[in-house]
Amino acid sequence: MLRAIPFRASVIEGGPDDALVAAAQAEPAAFAAIYERYLPRVYRYLAAKAGNPEEAADLTQAVFLKAFGGIGGFRNGNTPFASWLFRIARNEAIDAHRRRRPSVPWDALSGFEPVAAGSPEADALQLESVRELRRAVAALEPSKRDLLALRYAAGLTAGEIAPLVGKSPEAVKKQLQRTLRQLKENYREDK
């Protein structure tokens, strides 16, 4: 039977990842704070990689189950906890991609949806701009789309992305700058 160890969730939830991990390693029930903190970011990242929202939800569940099972083995060293968690998410996305083999559906990203501007003309223009941006993103290499998904859908920093892609944080920053520059050029060419 699981013995409940009291902890102050309000202190842990807003604290650094180190405190969350230590609490979850000491008491499995404390993993809920990690789940609540990272669920939106993990889901957004996987939604950028998955074929549909249901698959993204399934992958998200698999990520947190693996993280829950492996939290005891996490050692805070050179790799930040977010990088460790998103390595699991990235591996789940890669495995799912190998099973299905379609392209990345950027339409599934809720962050790319236009906000109503108030007039039908403005809404139509904004919708067309979003479509052009999607086409420009789709034209990027898969590794560059993955980098954008890690940075903007998952909200990871260059330092958190670096261990995932095997590069230094500075190299990740440069690659992101180049990718954004290329995206901007592709977007302009579409207009």
C-alpha positions, 0 to 999 in steps of 0.5 A, a space after each residue: 500500500 502506498 504511504 502518503 507523505 505530506 508535502 506542500 504542493 503550492 511550494 513545489 509547483 512553483 519551485 525549480 525543477 530540482 525540487 519537483 524531481 526530488 519530491 517525485 523521487 521521494 513520493 510518487 504522488 508528487 509527480 503530479 506537480 511535474 505533470 501539471 507543469 509540463 503537460 501543456 508543453 509536452 502536448 504542444 510539442 507532440 501535437 506538432 509531431 503527431 498525425 492528429 490530436 488523439 495521437 498527440 494525446 496518446 503520445 503525451 500519456 506514454 511520455 508521462 508514464 515513462 517519465 513516472 517509471 524512470 524518475 527514480 533514475 534521473 540524476 541532476 547533472 549536466 542535463 536539465 530535467 526538461 531536456 530529459 523529459 523532452 528526450 522521452 517525448 522526442 523518442 516517442 514521436 520518432 517511434 510513432 513516426 516510424 510506425 506511420 511515416 506521414 509528414 508533420 501536420 503543422 495545421 494541428 498547432 493551435 498557436 498557428 490559428 488566426 485570431 479573429 480581427 473583427 472584419 471578414 476582410 481582415 480575417 481572410 487576410 490573416 487566414 491566408 497569411 497563416 496558410 502561407 506560413 504553414 507552407 513555408 514551415 512545411 518546406 523546411 527540412 524535418 530537422 529544422 521543423 523539429 528544432 522549431 517545434 522544440 523551441 516554440 511548441 515545447 517552449 524549451 530554451 537553447 540550453 534545454 534543446 542542446 542535449 536533445 540534438 547533440 549540439 552546444 547551446 550556441 550552435 542551437 541558437 545559431 541553427 534557430 536563427 538560420 532556420 528563422 531566416 530561411 523561414 522568413 525568406 520562404 514566407 516572403 517568396 510565397 507572397 
